[in-house]
Amino acid sequence: MTTKGIRGAITVDSNTEEALREATLELLCEIFEQNNIKGTENISHIIFTTTKDLNATFPAKFPRVEFGWDDVAMMCYHELDVPNSLPMCLRILVVYNCDKDFKPKFVYLKGAKNLRK
């Protein structure tokens, strides 16, 4: 067994708890779906980052509350404030224990699709 990271990013419509909730759950669900992850037993941990303009709440709150993920280690951080970087952006890194041949599918939604062009 090996450990791999699955990246994802999404832009958030506004700096509100509800907008962060919607974006967090949308991105997390899409990461799990595209990577065929059915549960949390192989998740090592999840890191959430936001740009400095997103500070209304902690994104890790939502999987704990909505999905009951009390046993998954999750942390929230701010991204570096790089000039001209994409604003209002939430990024997620799922650290996944998997077989060596697992190929992670990275997920970029809404305005974050531009990050991979």
PyMOL commands that place a pseudoatom at each C-alpha (Angstrom):
pseudoatom trace, name=CA, resn=MET, resi=1, chain=A, elem=C, hetatm=0, pos=[0.000, 0.000, 0.000]
pseudoatom trace, name=CA, resn=THR, resi=2, chain=A, elem=C, hetatm=0, pos=[1.139, 3.530, -0.762]
pseudoatom trace, name=CA, resn=THR, resi=3, chain=A, elem=C, hetatm=0, pos=[-0.103, 7.057, -0.018]
pseudoatom trace, name=CA, resn=LYS, resi=4, chain=A, elem=C, hetatm=0, pos=[-1.049, 9.558, -2.729]
pseudoatom trace, name=CA, resn=GLY, resi=5, chain=A, elem=C, hetatm=0, pos=[-2.512, 13.042, -2.746]
pseudoatom trace, name=CA, resn=ILE, resi=6, chain=A, elem=C, hetatm=0, pos=[-5.631, 14.005, -4.653]
pseudoatom trace, name=CA, resn=ARG, resi=7, chain=A, elem=C, hetatm=0, pos=[-5.849, 17.743, -5.378]
pseudoatom trace, name=CA, resn=GLY, resi=8, chain=A, elem=C, hetatm=0, pos=[-8.851, 19.860, -6.113]
pseudoatom trace, name=CA, resn=ALA, resi=9, chain=A, elem=C, hetatm=0, pos=[-9.882, 23.508, -6.256]
pseudoatom trace, name=CA, resn=ILE, resi=10, chain=A, elem=C, hetatm=0, pos=[-13.043, 25.558, -6.673]
pseudoatom trace, name=CA, resn=THR, resi=11, chain=A, elem=C, hetatm=0, pos=[-13.878, 29.237, -6.634]
pseudoatom trace, name=CA, resn=VAL, resi=12, chain=A, elem=C, hetatm=0, pos=[-16.370, 30.391, -4.012]
pseudoatom trace, name=CA, resn=ASP, resi=13, chain=A, elem=C, hetatm=0, pos=[-19.158, 32.855, -4.834]
pseudoatom trace, name=CA, resn=SER, resi=14, chain=A, elem=C, hetatm=0, pos=[-18.892, 34.924, -1.644]
pseudoatom trace, name=CA, resn=ASN, resi=15, chain=A, elem=C, hetatm=0, pos=[-17.175, 35.017, 1.731]
pseudoatom trace, name=CA, resn=THR, resi=16, chain=A, elem=C, hetatm=0, pos=[-20.122, 33.576, 3.643]
pseudoatom trace, name=CA, resn=GLU, resi=17, chain=A, elem=C, hetatm=0, pos=[-20.554, 30.409, 5.649]
pseudoatom trace, name=CA, resn=GLU, resi=18, chain=A, elem=C, hetatm=0, pos=[-23.201, 29.115, 3.233]
pseudoatom trace, name=CA, resn=ALA, resi=19, chain=A, elem=C, hetatm=0, pos=[-21.105, 29.777, 0.120]
pseudoatom trace, name=CA, resn=LEU, resi=20, chain=A, elem=C, hetatm=0, pos=[-18.104, 28.043, 1.711]
pseudoatom trace, name=CA, resn=ARG, resi=21, chain=A, elem=C, hetatm=0, pos=[-20.327, 25.132, 2.748]
pseudoatom trace, name=CA, resn=GLU, resi=22, chain=A, elem=C, hetatm=0, pos=[-21.667, 24.673, -0.778]
pseudoatom trace, name=CA, resn=ALA, resi=23, chain=A, elem=C, hetatm=0, pos=[-18.231, 24.917, -2.401]
pseudoatom trace, name=CA, resn=THR, resi=24, chain=A, elem=C, hetatm=0, pos=[-16.544, 22.623, 0.131]
pseudoatom trace, name=CA, resn=LEU, resi=25, chain=A, elem=C, hetatm=0, pos=[-19.140, 19.874, -0.190]
pseudoatom trace, name=CA, resn=GLU, resi=26, chain=A, elem=C, hetatm=0, pos=[-19.361, 20.183, -3.986]
pseudoatom trace, name=CA, resn=LEU, resi=27, chain=A, elem=C, hetatm=0, pos=[-15.610, 19.867, -4.428]
pseudoatom trace, name=CA, resn=LEU, resi=28, chain=A, elem=C, hetatm=0, pos=[-15.153, 17.126, -1.846]
pseudoatom trace, name=CA, resn=CYS, resi=29, chain=A, elem=C, hetatm=0, pos=[-17.995, 15.037, -3.284]
pseudoatom trace, name=CA, resn=GLU, resi=30, chain=A, elem=C, hetatm=0, pos=[-16.617, 15.453, -6.811]
pseudoatom trace, name=CA, resn=ILE, resi=31, chain=A, elem=C, hetatm=0, pos=[-13.123, 14.408, -5.684]
pseudoatom trace, name=CA, resn=PHE, resi=32, chain=A, elem=C, hetatm=0, pos=[-14.569, 11.287, -4.049]
pseudoatom trace, name=CA, resn=GLU, resi=33, chain=A, elem=C, hetatm=0, pos=[-16.779, 10.467, -7.056]
pseudoatom trace, name=CA, resn=GLN, resi=34, chain=A, elem=C, hetatm=0, pos=[-14.114, 10.936, -9.734]
pseudoatom trace, name=CA, resn=ASN, resi=35, chain=A, elem=C, hetatm=0, pos=[-11.632, 8.855, -7.707]
pseudoatom trace, name=CA, resn=ASN, resi=36, chain=A, elem=C, hetatm=0, pos=[-14.163, 6.152, -6.796]
pseudoatom trace, name=CA, resn=ILE, resi=37, chain=A, elem=C, hetatm=0, pos=[-13.634, 6.647, -3.052]
pseudoatom trace, name=CA, resn=LYS, resi=38, chain=A, elem=C, hetatm=0, pos=[-16.534, 5.042, -1.171]
pseudoatom trace, name=CA, resn=GLY, resi=39, chain=A, elem=C, hetatm=0, pos=[-15.687, 5.827, 2.459]
pseudoatom trace, name=CA, resn=THR, resi=40, chain=A, elem=C, hetatm=0, pos=[-13.097, 7.371, 4.745]
pseudoatom trace, name=CA, resn=GLU, resi=41, chain=A, elem=C, hetatm=0, pos=[-11.284, 4.255, 5.979]
pseudoatom trace, name=CA, resn=ASN, resi=42, chain=A, elem=C, hetatm=0, pos=[-8.361, 4.841, 3.562]
pseudoatom trace, name=CA, resn=ILE, resi=43, chain=A, elem=C, hetatm=0, pos=[-8.170, 8.597, 4.053]
pseudoatom trace, name=CA, resn=SER, resi=44, chain=A, elem=C, hetatm=0, pos=[-5.025, 9.568, 5.962]
pseudoatom trace, name=CA, resn=HIS, resi=45, chain=A, elem=C, hetatm=0, pos=[-6.004, 13.229, 6.298]
pseudoatom trace, name=CA, resn=ILE, resi=46, chain=A, elem=C, hetatm=0, pos=[-7.474, 16.175, 4.396]
pseudoatom trace, name=CA, resn=ILE, resi=47, chain=A, elem=C, hetatm=0, pos=[-6.008, 19.663, 4.069]
pseudoatom trace, name=CA, resn=PHE, resi=48, chain=A, elem=C, hetatm=0, pos=[-8.183, 22.638, 3.165]
pseudoatom trace, name=CA, resn=THR, resi=49, chain=A, elem=C, hetatm=0, pos=[-6.715, 25.968, 2.072]
pseudoatom trace, name=CA, resn=THR, resi=50, chain=A, elem=C, hetatm=0, pos=[-8.405, 29.225, 1.189]
pseudoatom trace, name=CA, resn=THR, resi=51, chain=A, elem=C, hetatm=0, pos=[-7.199, 32.458, -0.273]
pseudoatom trace, name=CA, resn=LYS, resi=52, chain=A, elem=C, hetatm=0, pos=[-7.037, 35.297, 2.253]
pseudoatom trace, name=CA, resn=ASP, resi=53, chain=A, elem=C, hetatm=0, pos=[-10.396, 36.698, 1.068]
pseudoatom trace, name=CA, resn=LEU, resi=54, chain=A, elem=C, hetatm=0, pos=[-12.198, 33.579, 2.365]
pseudoatom trace, name=CA, resn=ASN, resi=55, chain=A, elem=C, hetatm=0, pos=[-12.329, 33.610, 6.154]
pseudoatom trace, name=CA, resn=ALA, resi=56, chain=A, elem=C, hetatm=0, pos=[-16.022, 33.334, 7.113]
pseudoatom trace, name=CA, resn=THR, resi=57, chain=A, elem=C, hetatm=0, pos=[-15.585, 29.820, 8.555]
pseudoatom trace, name=CA, resn=PHE, resi=58, chain=A, elem=C, hetatm=0, pos=[-13.425, 26.685, 8.576]
pseudoatom trace, name=CA, resn=PRO, resi=59, chain=A, elem=C, hetatm=0, pos=[-14.130, 24.451, 5.536]
pseudoatom trace, name=CA, resn=ALA, resi=60, chain=A, elem=C, hetatm=0, pos=[-13.293, 21.300, 7.548]
pseudoatom trace, name=CA, resn=LYS, resi=61, chain=A, elem=C, hetatm=0, pos=[-16.391, 21.950, 9.627]
pseudoatom trace, name=CA, resn=PHE, resi=62, chain=A, elem=C, hetatm=0, pos=[-18.731, 20.843, 6.860]
pseudoatom trace, name=CA, resn=PRO, resi=63, chain=A, elem=C, hetatm=0, pos=[-17.607, 17.222, 6.299]
pseudoatom trace, name=CA, resn=ARG, resi=64, chain=A, elem=C, hetatm=0, pos=[-17.591, 16.756, 10.071]
pseudoatom trace, name=CA, resn=VAL, resi=65, chain=A, elem=C, hetatm=0, pos=[-21.137, 18.112, 10.436]
pseudoatom trace, name=CA, resn=GLU, resi=66, chain=A, elem=C, hetatm=0, pos=[-22.702, 16.889, 7.167]
pseudoatom trace, name=CA, resn=PHE, resi=67, chain=A, elem=C, hetatm=0, pos=[-21.003, 13.486, 6.858]
pseudoatom trace, name=CA, resn=GLY, resi=68, chain=A, elem=C, hetatm=0, pos=[-20.072, 12.737, 10.485]
pseudoatom trace, name=CA, resn=TRP, resi=69, chain=A, elem=C, hetatm=0, pos=[-16.359, 12.544, 9.716]
pseudoatom trace, name=CA, resn=ASP, resi=70, chain=A, elem=C, hetatm=0, pos=[-15.190, 12.923, 13.302]
pseudoatom trace, name=CA, resn=ASP, resi=71, chain=A, elem=C, hetatm=0, pos=[-12.456, 10.316, 12.778]
pseudoatom trace, name=CA, resn=VAL, resi=72, chain=A, elem=C, hetatm=0, pos=[-10.792, 12.031, 9.787]
pseudoatom trace, name=CA, resn=ALA, resi=73, chain=A, elem=C, hetatm=0, pos=[-7.901, 14.380, 10.556]
pseudoatom trace, name=CA, resn=MET, resi=74, chain=A, elem=C, hetatm=0, pos=[-8.602, 17.699, 8.802]
pseudoatom trace, name=CA, resn=MET, resi=75, chain=A, elem=C, hetatm=0, pos=[-6.822, 21.056, 8.951]
pseudoatom trace, name=CA, resn=CYS, resi=76, chain=A, elem=C, hetatm=0, pos=[-7.489, 24.471, 7.424]
pseudoatom trace, name=CA, resn=TYR, resi=77, chain=A, elem=C, hetatm=0, pos=[-4.875, 26.975, 6.253]
pseudoatom trace, name=CA, resn=HIS, resi=78, chain=A, elem=C, hetatm=0, pos=[-4.583, 30.131, 4.163]
pseudoatom trace, name=CA, resn=GLU, resi=79, chain=A, elem=C, hetatm=0, pos=[-2.763, 30.038, 0.831]
pseudoatom trace, name=CA, resn=LEU, resi=80, chain=A, elem=C, hetatm=0, pos=[0.235, 32.255, 0.186]
pseudoatom trace, name=CA, resn=ASP, resi=81, chain=A, elem=C, hetatm=0, pos=[-0.882, 35.718, -0.864]
pseudoatom trace, name=CA, resn=VAL, resi=82, chain=A, elem=C, hetatm=0, pos=[0.753, 35.656, -4.298]
pseudoatom trace, name=CA, resn=PRO, resi=83, chain=A, elem=C, hetatm=0, pos=[0.156, 38.765, -6.446]
pseudoatom trace, name=CA, resn=ASN, resi=84, chain=A, elem=C, hetatm=0, pos=[-2.349, 38.191, -9.282]
pseudoatom trace, name=CA, resn=SER, resi=85, chain=A, elem=C, hetatm=0, pos=[-3.332, 34.743, -8.018]
pseudoatom trace, name=CA, resn=LEU, resi=86, chain=A, elem=C, hetatm=0, pos=[-6.892, 33.451, -8.352]
pseudoatom trace, name=CA, resn=PRO, resi=87, chain=A, elem=C, hetatm=0, pos=[-9.103, 35.087, -5.687]
pseudoatom trace, name=CA, resn=MET, resi=88, chain=A, elem=C, hetatm=0, pos=[-11.916, 33.438, -3.715]
pseudoatom trace, name=CA, resn=CYS, resi=89, chain=A, elem=C, hetatm=0, pos=[-10.362, 30.004, -4.135]
pseudoatom trace, name=CA, resn=LEU, resi=90, chain=A, elem=C, hetatm=0, pos=[-10.756, 26.937, -1.928]
pseudoatom trace, name=CA, resn=ARG, resi=91, chain=A, elem=C, hetatm=0, pos=[-8.307, 24.080, -2.406]
pseudoatom trace, name=CA, resn=ILE, resi=92, chain=A, elem=C, hetatm=0, pos=[-8.528, 20.582, -0.972]
pseudoatom trace, name=CA, resn=LEU, resi=93, chain=A, elem=C, hetatm=0, pos=[-5.827, 17.925, -0.701]
pseudoatom trace, name=CA, resn=VAL, resi=94, chain=A, elem=C, hetatm=0, pos=[-7.100, 14.449, 0.180]
pseudoatom trace, name=CA, resn=VAL, resi=95, chain=A, elem=C, hetatm=0, pos=[-4.226, 12.228, 1.343]
pseudoatom trace, name=CA, resn=TYR, resi=96, chain=A, elem=C, hetatm=0, pos=[-5.268, 8.699, 0.399]
pseudoatom trace, name=CA, resn=ASN, resi=97, chain=A, elem=C, hetatm=0, pos=[-3.847, 5.274, 1.295]
pseudoatom trace, name=CA, resn=CYS, resi=98, chain=A, elem=C, hetatm=0, pos=[-4.175, 3.210, -1.882]
pseudoatom trace, name=CA, resn=ASP, resi=99, chain=A, elem=C, hetatm=0, pos=[-2.673, 0.614, -4.178]
pseudoatom trace, name=CA, resn=LYS, resi=100, chain=A, elem=C, hetatm=0, pos=[0.495, 1.621, -6.049]
pseudoatom trace, name=CA, resn=ASP, resi=101, chain=A, elem=C, hetatm=0, pos=[-1.310, 1.600, -9.397]
pseudoatom trace, name=CA, resn=PHE, resi=102, chain=A, elem=C, hetatm=0, pos=[-4.007, 4.098, -8.276]
pseudoatom trace, name=CA, resn=LYS, resi=103, chain=A, elem=C, hetatm=0, pos=[-3.967, 7.157, -10.542]
pseudoatom trace, name=CA, resn=PRO, resi=104, chain=A, elem=C, hetatm=0, pos=[-5.473, 10.199, -8.793]
pseudoatom trace, name=CA, resn=LYS, resi=105, chain=A, elem=C, hetatm=0, pos=[-7.885, 12.347, -10.765]
pseudoatom trace, name=CA, resn=PHE, resi=106, chain=A, elem=C, hetatm=0, pos=[-7.510, 15.992, -9.823]
pseudoatom trace, name=CA, resn=VAL, resi=107, chain=A, elem=C, hetatm=0, pos=[-10.664, 18.103, -9.809]
pseudoatom trace, name=CA, resn=TYR, resi=108, chain=A, elem=C, hetatm=0, pos=[-10.906, 21.785, -10.724]
pseudoatom trace, name=CA, resn=LEU, resi=109, chain=A, elem=C, hetatm=0, pos=[-14.333, 23.413, -10.696]
pseudoatom trace, name=CA, resn=LYS, resi=110, chain=A, elem=C, hetatm=0, pos=[-15.797, 26.803, -11.621]
pseudoatom trace, name=CA, resn=GLY, resi=111, chain=A, elem=C, hetatm=0, pos=[-13.141, 29.529, -11.968]
pseudoatom trace, name=CA, resn=ALA, resi=112, chain=A, elem=C, hetatm=0, pos=[-10.451, 27.161, -10.657]
pseudoatom trace, name=CA, resn=LYS, resi=113, chain=A, elem=C, hetatm=0, pos=[-10.522, 25.317, -13.999]
pseudoatom trace, name=CA, resn=ASN, resi=114, chain=A, elem=C, hetatm=0, pos=[-8.190, 28.093, -15.196]
pseudoatom trace, name=CA, resn=LEU, resi=115, chain=A, elem=C, hetatm=0, pos=[-5.508, 26.838, -12.784]
pseudoatom trace, name=CA, resn=ARG, resi=116, chain=A, elem=C, hetatm=0, pos=[-4.846, 23.811, -15.010]
pseudoatom trace, name=CA, resn=LYS, resi=117, chain=A, elem=C, hetatm=0, pos=[-4.775, 25.517, -18.437]
for i in range(1, 117): cmd.bond("trace and resi %d" % i, "trace and resi %d" % (i + 1))
show_as sticks, trace
zoom trace
